[in-house]
């Protein structure tokens, strides 16, 4: 059976998230997830975190809300012996 990707609205409900309707900074992502901002930076450097955007000519990184929530949901498990989805 093919499982459909959850919509942004479904992800917001799943994580009790109220959308801000704008890109999020790394600090806001760390607050949302509950980790230190350096952890988000390390995920970005390793390529293991949510997709991000770095506009030309800037040093800022921005995250789209749907990408962050989808990344969180991608780690869903039902058992400790199960690998992530």
C-alpha positions as a Python dict, from the first residue, in 0.01 Angstrom:
ca = {
    (1, 'X'): (0, 0, 0),
    (2, 'X'): (136, 341, -98),
    (3, 'X'): (135, 589, 187),
    (4, 'X'): (65, 951, 95),
    (5, 'X'): (276, 1234, 227),
    (6, 'X'): (96, 1433, 498),
    (7, 'X'): (-16, 1783, 407),
    (8, 'X'): (127, 2088, 583),
    (9, 'X'): (-201, 2123, 774),
    (10, 'X'): (-181, 1761, 890),
    (11, 'X'): (181, 1811, 1000),
    (12, 'X'): (83, 2125, 1193),
    (13, 'X'): (-189, 1929, 1372),
    (14, 'X'): (46, 1636, 1441),
    (15, 'X'): (307, 1860, 1606),
    (16, 'X'): (61, 2116, 1754),
    (17, 'X'): (238, 2382, 1551),
    (18, 'X'): (89, 2722, 1475),
    (19, 'X'): (227, 2838, 1138),
    (20, 'X'): (412, 3169, 1125),
    (21, 'X'): (369, 3183, 745),
    (22, 'X'): (726, 3296, 683),
    (23, 'X'): (1073, 3142, 665),
    (24, 'X'): (1226, 3036, 997),
    (25, 'X'): (1575, 3118, 1119),
    (26, 'X'): (1802, 2848, 1258),
    (27, 'X'): (1731, 2983, 1607),
    (28, 'X'): (1355, 2947, 1550),
    (29, 'X'): (1402, 2592, 1417),
    (30, 'X'): (1605, 2501, 1725),
    (31, 'X'): (1332, 2643, 1949),
    (32, 'X'): (1062, 2453, 1759),
    (33, 'X'): (1249, 2122, 1782),
    (34, 'X'): (1384, 2179, 2131),
    (35, 'X'): (1755, 2153, 2059),
    (36, 'X'): (2048, 2392, 2093),
    (37, 'X'): (2100, 2624, 1791),
    (38, 'X'): (2446, 2473, 1738),
    (39, 'X'): (2278, 2136, 1683),
    (40, 'X'): (2077, 2280, 1393),
    (41, 'X'): (2401, 2425, 1251),
    (42, 'X'): (2571, 2085, 1279),
    (43, 'X'): (2280, 1911, 1104),
    (44, 'X'): (2309, 2165, 822),
    (45, 'X'): (2686, 2111, 793),
    (46, 'X'): (2644, 1732, 785),
    (47, 'X'): (2345, 1743, 552),
    (48, 'X'): (2125, 1553, 797),
    (49, 'X'): (1881, 1828, 896),
    (50, 'X'): (1586, 1987, 719),
    (51, 'X'): (1631, 2151, 380),
    (52, 'X'): (1742, 2514, 405),
    (53, 'X'): (1784, 2819, 183),
    (54, 'X'): (2084, 3053, 169),
    (55, 'X'): (2009, 3357, -52),
    (56, 'X'): (2299, 3481, -263),
    (57, 'X'): (2507, 3750, -104),
    (58, 'X'): (2395, 3661, 249),
    (59, 'X'): (2526, 3443, 525),
    (60, 'X'): (2177, 3373, 663),
    (61, 'X'): (2006, 3037, 638),
    (62, 'X'): (1631, 3012, 625),
    (63, 'X'): (1403, 2712, 665),
    (64, 'X'): (1056, 2662, 517),
    (65, 'X'): (804, 2554, 780),
    (66, 'X'): (671, 2260, 573),
    (67, 'X'): (1028, 2131, 525),
    (68, 'X'): (1103, 2138, 898),
    (69, 'X'): (780, 1959, 991),
    (70, 'X'): (823, 1703, 712),
    (71, 'X'): (1179, 1638, 831),
    (72, 'X'): (1051, 1582, 1185),
    (73, 'X'): (784, 1342, 1058),
    (74, 'X'): (1042, 1152, 850),
    (75, 'X'): (1184, 1011, 1174),
    (76, 'X'): (857, 850, 1275),
    (77, 'X'): (889, 507, 1440),
    (78, 'X'): (657, 273, 1625),
    (79, 'X'): (927, 68, 1799),
    (80, 'X'): (1287, 116, 1909),
    (81, 'X'): (1386, -178, 1689),
    (82, 'X'): (1242, -11, 1378),
    (83, 'X'): (1441, 212, 1143),
    (84, 'X'): (1307, 560, 1059),
    (85, 'X'): (1044, 589, 787),
}
